[in-house]
Amino acid sequence: MGKVIAMVNQKGGVGKTTTSINLAASLGILNKKVLLIDLDPQGNATTGVGINKGDVKDSIYEVLVDKAEVFKAIIKTKYKNLSIVPAYINLAGIDIELMNKERKAVELGLTFDKTAQLKKNIALVKDKYDYVILDCPPSLGVLTTNALAAADSVIIPVQCEFFALEGIMQLMNTIMLAKKKINPNLEIEGVLLTMLYSRTNLGLEVVENIREFFKERVYNTIIPRLVRLSEAPSHGKPIAAYDPTSKGTLAYLNLAKEVIERNGTKKEGTW
């Protein structure tokens, strides 16, 4: 049974997509079968693993509006144990599309839950994977709601900056509301500190504050702020492929090991 983990934070620029790509790839390196689902209309996770969006026939958009089966949208990447359901700009209109489908269903006396489309489709494939990673957009709209409905847990990337905790309470309220209304089994998998510039006292103060706030939910691994990490996606590569000796590669491999250990599967490989 695959574990479904949503990468969630309504703030942009906190490392959600970077972490989605590199955690997924690192889990693959550690012999876990991983499906990465790109839920951001910008499709950065898609290009970040080397997929040309111009070659994509069926994306997560077609899956969510029932125009394609999820099996047909899965693309195997060239990276070990890593597959992806891609996204591109048409996903930006998903809110209106799902609302229209819901309205038409009501008119016909049928039921259609616009927040359950992703969960319905993931259920068909998650047993084929050890982990399903959901890269959410920087908003709390219908795509993120679908992710929270489908996920077993969430990872919250938090940037090591002065305003790090700003908006976190809103996000926590959203997660708790999702747990109450649509997914009673939803848990917080962990809080990940990202983009640490270790030469400043401010970054270290933020680390202390976040650890104090989230306690043991915070991962031991901290993702450093590195040029190589920001360069890698533009080359269509996870950091482990772009620069195997990078501190970023080591950090994401350590994070993957923590995720595996927290899920009680310390031995490598389940397939």
Phi and psi in degrees as a GROMACS rama.xvg file:
@    title "Ramachandran Plot"
@    xaxis  label "Phi"
@    yaxis  label "Psi"
@TYPE xy
-74.508  145.288  GLY-2
-91.2801  126.986  LYS-3
-100.769  118.262  VAL-4
-121.311  123.475  ILE-5
-96.0769  133.579  ALA-6
-94.2329  107.552  MET-7
-128.932  131.04  VAL-8
-169.125  126.915  ASN-9
-72.2386  -12.69  GLN-10
-80.0787  139.399  LYS-11
-83.6876  161.564  GLY-12
71.9271  25.0902  GLY-13
-104.289  -0.667577  VAL-14
98.9952  21.4061  GLY-15
-62.9431  -52.791  LYS-16
-70.2667  -41.8839  THR-17
-56.0353  -43.1004  THR-18
-72.1279  -39.9203  THR-19
-57.8517  -48.4927  SER-20
-62.3986  -51.4428  ILE-21
-78.6872  -31.1497  ASN-22
-67.3128  -45.0677  LEU-23
-59.6065  -46.7727  ALA-24
-65.8219  -38.4011  ALA-25
-69.1057  -38.4053  SER-26
-62.1327  -37.8313  LEU-27
-62.8292  -42.7814  GLY-28
-60.0625  -34.5516  ILE-29
-86.2133  22.5375  LEU-30
69.2767  28.0584  ASN-31
-102.401  138.546  LYS-32
-82.6643  127.358  LYS-33
-129.419  136.995  VAL-34
-114.504  120.628  LEU-35
-99.1962  126.45  LEU-36
-112.911  118.298  ILE-37
-85.5071  114.016  ASP-38
-110.325  13.047  LEU-39
-104.938  123.791  ASP-40
-55.2021  -22.9787  PRO-41
-68.8458  -22.1059  GLN-42
64.6792  28.9152  GLY-43
-69.5109  -32.6443  ASN-44
-66.2767  -33.6836  ALA-45
-64.0938  -53.2057  THR-46
-69.2117  -27.489  THR-47
-68.55  -16.1498  GLY-48
-110.727  18.5096  VAL-49
87.3889  17.8129  GLY-50
-94.0743  127.361  ILE-51
-81.4129  114.631  ASN-52
-61.7286  -25.074  LYS-53
-66.9928  -20.1585  GLY-54
-92.7375  -5.16544  ASP-55
-79.2958  126.852  VAL-56
-95.2577  -51.6283  LYS-57
-115.642  123.575  ASP-58
-116.321  -175.673  SER-59
-63.3065  -26.9407  ILE-60
-61.1642  -51.0852  TYR-61
-61.1616  -34.6908  GLU-62
-66.7278  -46.0207  VAL-63
-68.7084  -26.3124  LEU-64
-101.615  15.4802  VAL-65
63.6241  31.3125  ASP-66
-99.6117  -7.29367  LYS-67
-152.999  146.776  ALA-68
-76.2156  144.652  GLU-69
-60.3223  -33.3633  VAL-70
-57.8966  -38.6493  PHE-71
-73.922  -19.1902  LYS-72
-89.928  -11.4875  ALA-73
-77.9834  127.934  ILE-74
-117.815  129.328  ILE-75
-77.3922  127.36  LYS-76
-83.6176  175.289  THR-77
-84.3792  3.51834  LYS-78
-98.1766  147.61  TYR-79
-54.1939  124.282  LYS-80
61.3204  17.0901  ASN-81
-115.613  121.826  LEU-82
-119.845  161.781  SER-83
-141.159  145.271  ILE-84
-100.45  112.103  VAL-85
-77.503  168.702  PRO-86
-139.558  152.453  ALA-87
-147.081  -171.195  TYR-88
-61.7578  -23.0189  ILE-89
-61.8699  -18.5557  ASN-90
-65.5016  -19.1966  LEU-91
-61.2547  -24.2182  ALA-92
-95.5747  13.0955  GLY-93
-65.497  -33.7239  ILE-94
-57.9018  -50.6045  ASP-95
-65.446  -41.7102  ILE-96
-60.3925  -45.5275  GLU-97
-70.8562  -35.5428  LEU-98
-64.6886  -39.9095  MET-99
-64.6754  -40.1219  ASN-100
-64.9322  -38.684  LYS-101
-66.3444  -42.4438  GLU-102
-63.311  -44.1657  ARG-103
-64.4833  -37.0478  LYS-104
-62.9155  -42.8906  ALA-105
-62.0661  -42.4627  VAL-106
-61.5265  -31.1448  GLU-107
-92.8682  2.69087  LEU-108
75.0396  21.4074  GLY-109
-104.578  169.442  LEU-110
-109.85  138.102  THR-111
-147.336  119.054  PHE-112
-103.366  107.385  ASP-113
-68.3415  -15.8467  LYS-114
-90.7926  -5.80403  THR-115
-109.131  5.57853  ALA-116
-63.8238  -42.091  GLN-117
-68.4418  -44.6377  LEU-118
-58.5171  -42.7752  LYS-119
-57.9855  -42.7327  LYS-120
-78.6303  -38.4863  ASN-121
-62.8035  -35.4762  ILE-122
-57.0695  -27.1025  ALA-123
-76.8617  -21.3056  LEU-124
-126.002  -12.2252  VAL-125
-67.8378  -21.682  LYS-126
-69.3381  -12.8561  ASP-127
-85.7874  -5.41396  LYS-128
-130.042  155.745  TYR-129
-80.4953  -38.7832  ASP-130
-137.878  140.398  TYR-131
-118.1  117.338  VAL-132
-104.212  126.744  ILE-133
-106.122  115.202  LEU-134
-90.7106  104.85  ASP-135
-87.782  153.896  CYS-136
-73.7498  163.542  PRO-137
-80.6257  62.0026  PRO-138
-160.785  170.629  SER-139
-113.832  39.0831  LEU-140
-84.398  -157.692  GLY-141
-66.3011  -30.6876  VAL-142
-68.0112  -45.5528  LEU-143
-66.909  -37.107  THR-144
-62.2682  -41.5204  THR-145
-60.5011  -41.3616  ASN-146
-64.2605  -43.6587  ALA-147
-66.3631  -31.7676  LEU-148
-71.2375  -32.8181  ALA-149
-89.0433  -23.3251  ALA-150
-80.1294  151.435  ALA-151
-83.0089  -30.2891  ASP-152
-159.063  169.67  SER-153
-126.113  144.232  VAL-154
-107.285  130.681  ILE-155
-108.454  106.947  ILE-156
-77.307  131.914  PRO-157
-127.426  121.608  VAL-158
-73.6497  139.646  GLN-159
-80.422  73.7196  CYS-160
-139.882  171.83  GLU-161
-58.0226  -39.8523  PHE-162
-93.7159  23.0415  PHE-163
-56.1497  -41.8695  ALA-164
-85.52  -6.95328  LEU-165
-67.7151  124.698  GLU-166
91.5921  -14.1584  GLY-167
-65.547  -36.7604  ILE-168
-64.9747  -38.6814  MET-169
-62.1306  -42.8881  GLN-170
-63.7599  -43.8741  LEU-171
-61.7268  -39.8381  MET-172
-63.3437  -39.6833  ASN-173
-64.0745  -43.0188  THR-174
-63.6174  -43.5256  ILE-175
-65.8554  -36.7703  MET-176
-66.3153  -41.6001  LEU-177
-62.3943  -39.6301  ALA-178
-63.6166  -38.766  LYS-179
-75.1583  -40.5358  LYS-180
-94.9824  -40.1249  LYS-181
-126.702  -17.1042  ILE-182
-151.53  84.5638  ASN-183
-63.2131  -16.2408  PRO-184
-94.1765  1.24627  ASN-185
-66.6958  132.488  LEU-186
-129.988  162.9  GLU-187
-88.9059  113.48  ILE-188
-68.0764  -44.4581  GLU-189
176.617  165.54  GLY-190
-113.899  127.85  VAL-191
-112.391  123.3  LEU-192
-82.8058  125.847  LEU-193
-125.318  162.534  THR-194
55.9537  42.9522  MET-195
-78.3696  121.837  LEU-196
-99.4381  96.9101  TYR-197
-71.2144  -8.64622  SER-198
-81.2014  -5.6994  ARG-199
-108.999  141.321  THR-200
-65.572  -30.6853  ASN-201
-58.5162  -47.0305  LEU-202
-58.1201  -41.669  GLY-203
-70.3249  -34.098  LEU-204
-63.8404  -41.9649  GLU-205
-62.5401  -41.7101  VAL-206
-56.6107  -46.6758  VAL-207
-59.8728  -46.8014  GLU-208
-61.4287  -42.606  ASN-209
-70.1422  -39.1125  ILE-210
-63.9172  -36.9093  ARG-211
-67.2012  -36.0784  GLU-212
-75.1073  -45.2424  PHE-213
-101.008  -5.7703  PHE-214
54.8771  -131.767  LYS-215
-72.2933  -6.02121  GLU-216
-72.3742  -17.5742  ARG-217
-78.1553  129.913  VAL-218
-66.2031  148.716  TYR-219
-66.9005  -35.4498  ASN-220
-67.8578  133.337  THR-221
-119.102  131.109  ILE-222
-86.0743  120.784  ILE-223
-76.2919  160.825  PRO-224
-83.6097  113.153  ARG-225
-135.442  139.151  LEU-226
-61.6543  -40.706  VAL-227
-62.1978  -35.776  ARG-228
-65.0044  -39.416  LEU-229
-76.8143  -24.7901  SER-230
-76.0498  -37.4283  GLU-231
-53.0381  -46.8162  ALA-232
-61.4168  -31.3961  PRO-233
-68.6663  -15.2743  SER-234
-99.6855  4.34181  HIS-235
69.3576  30.9728  GLY-236
-134.169  141.208  LYS-237
-64.9836  159.987  PRO-238
-61.1027  -32.243  ILE-239
-63.9881  -29.2013  ALA-240
-88.9367  -34.3001  ALA-241
-74.6982  -42.5815  TYR-242
-148.794  84.9521  ASP-243
-58.3891  -24.9197  PRO-244
-97.1988  4.39364  THR-245
-66.4505  150.366  SER-246
-61.0357  -29.1714  LYS-247
-66.343  -38.6253  GLY-248
-60.8833  -47.9687  THR-249
-61.9039  -42.7682  LEU-250
-61.3795  -46.0298  ALA-251
-73.0103  -30.1157  TYR-252
-66.3887  -39.5977  LEU-253
-64.7791  -40.1666  ASN-254
-62.0998  -44.3785  LEU-255
-59.4688  -40.4341  ALA-256
-64.0547  -39.7754  LYS-257
-63.184  -43.1651  GLU-258
-60.8998  -44.6594  VAL-259
-62.6263  -44.8732  ILE-260
-64.6213  -40.254  GLU-261
-65.037  -24.0654  ARG-262
-95.8684  10.2691  ASN-263
70.3996  24.6902  GLY-264
-123.492  67.0781  THR-265
-69.4159  -28.064  LYS-266
-76.3546  143.27  LYS-267
-80.0441  134.974  GLU-268
87.1463  122.078  GLY-269
-124.401  8.55762  THR-270
